[in-house]
Amino acid sequence: MDKQACDSKERQESAGSSICEVLQILGAKWAFLVLEELLNGTQRFNQLQRNLSIVKTQSLTDTLRHLESNGLVLRKVFPTVPVTVEYSLTEKGNDFQAALKEMDKWVQKWGNPVKSAESAGQTS
């Protein structure tokens, strides 16, 4: 489902509008990984960057801003030299943990069969 489909009036009036709302909130490319990482607790930006090494600095910054603007991430600035910034999940962000667990269950059951065969050494 793309952004245009979610933006259309017909789509907003249908039962799928809640899915569109979720995608608009969590639509940032790396949002799921950032949320999952912050479930481990409050982290500074550089710590997040190390833990999510596949995410480029600007993408991580954009994702954190997006999640903060949607009320899932709290950004706390400490007046130190240099400035210290910590990121944590809000109550809304923590509540997403249940959805992540359900997604993990789904992947365990239905994950990519090609990848599973490759990791088992049974490539076609």
Stockholm file with secondary structure:
# STOCKHOLM 1.0

chainA/1-124         MDKQACDSKERQESAGSSICEVLQILGAKWAFLVLEELLNGTQRFNQLQRNLSIVKTQSLTDTLRHLESNGLVLRKVFPTVPVTVEYSLTEKGNDFQAALKEMDKWVQKWGNPVKSAESAGQTS
#=GR chainA/1-124 SS CCHHHHHSHHHHHSTTHHHHHHHHHHCSTTHHHHHHHHTTCCEEHHHHHHHTTTSCHHHHHHHHHHHHHTTSEEEEEECCSSCEEEEEECHHHHHTHHHHHHHHHHHHHHCCHHHHHHHTTCCC
#=GC SS_cons         CCHHHHHSHHHHHSTTHHHHHHHHHHCSTTHHHHHHHHTTCCEEHHHHHHHTTTSCHHHHHHHHHHHHHTTSEEEEEECCSSCEEEEEECHHHHHTHHHHHHHHHHHHHHCCHHHHHHHTTCCC
//
